[in-house]
């Protein structure tokens, strides 16, 4: 049975394989495990399962730690900061595993298996053709010492298999799915050490959780079939069993699980595009978990509102529109200095010195990503192209309107309210007939931030030039810039 934990001793972990950049499905798993720990005032561990050495270059480990920190996840124990239960890389724990392998072999609960990959493939093919689920048939289960010596003399390197009881049922409590029951005879003896001596996932993952005193394991539902095997290992070794909760998978727009192997957007991709970590936290925290609060939450509030009994069994579907909603909320949650710090790498040199904060104040409600702000910087301080609907808003307006607009702008000294009031009185235009042509002429668009905030940024000289260009517009080609 899983050990019970309280809010005083909860310990969760995130244990990724550093074989690629962190995709959103794994990021959500990390977030849920972190929120559970922080909600309970518990401990959160980062552990690297790096036994697949061919696919675990150092660049991915560095990227993983960097991306998690950017995401806002911190850890109390981990490969970069140590802790009482290290090391926190599996390849540095091989001596630990060796002790437990020896214990299982000495007790008869594990045995050497000399079956080749071809032998096993052929066995699985026969089972499938008979309509059976593939499982190891136990060919090497009862080999005597002489038979083992003969195979080793022939140069065969064995794997190590766990001996699953022949009968009985294992009941596995699950915090998300409830109790699940597994017939032991259906599991088959499984590999716990590969022929090259490296530990298999079933074994190292379970042993590490127990030795690191992890008592809450949140992970994807693709691990559901691993859990009974890992519980059997822990029971055989007399080690504590954590509580397990398996999260429904995060699906992409095509209905397939998000995966780093199939081109899913990584956390790093979205960061590069300009998405804020707070937006991703708010979005992913709600994908498969219910919050009573519907508005934007900081990390502390996300943790405070997190509860294991609010995790859904339904798969989460990644929706870019929803992510953009939370991105907008995250941008609005920042103060103006923080917004500029976010935009500065792209906008430095594009916004005149001294106008950074007025620019942010003017456009922040109309931007999702730094690229949007770059476009508004060009529209304020550069030579923006006219959009098609802006051309339509300009064409047909009388030349006299534009002449009066220029004259009243100069007379108002650039004061927007005085200017538009005088222009309304002099031209007879009001409402949309007044403001839409002005917006189109001054910004090249028919929508956007308040003109009252943009006009001081555009400046009187540029504004006059754009109004003059608008007066000439009916005879100008559509692609001409202001």
Beta strands, then each sheet from edge to edge (+ up, - down):
strand 1: 11-14
strand 2: 43-46
strand 3: 110-113
strand 4: 159-162
strand 5: 169-172
strand 6: 180-183
strand 7: 190-193
strand 8: 216-220
strand 9: 243-247
strand 10: 250-251
strand 11: 316-317
sheet 1: 1+ 2+
sheet 2: 3+ 4- 7+
sheet 3: 5+ 6-
sheet 4: 8+ 9+
sheet 5: 10+ 11+
end
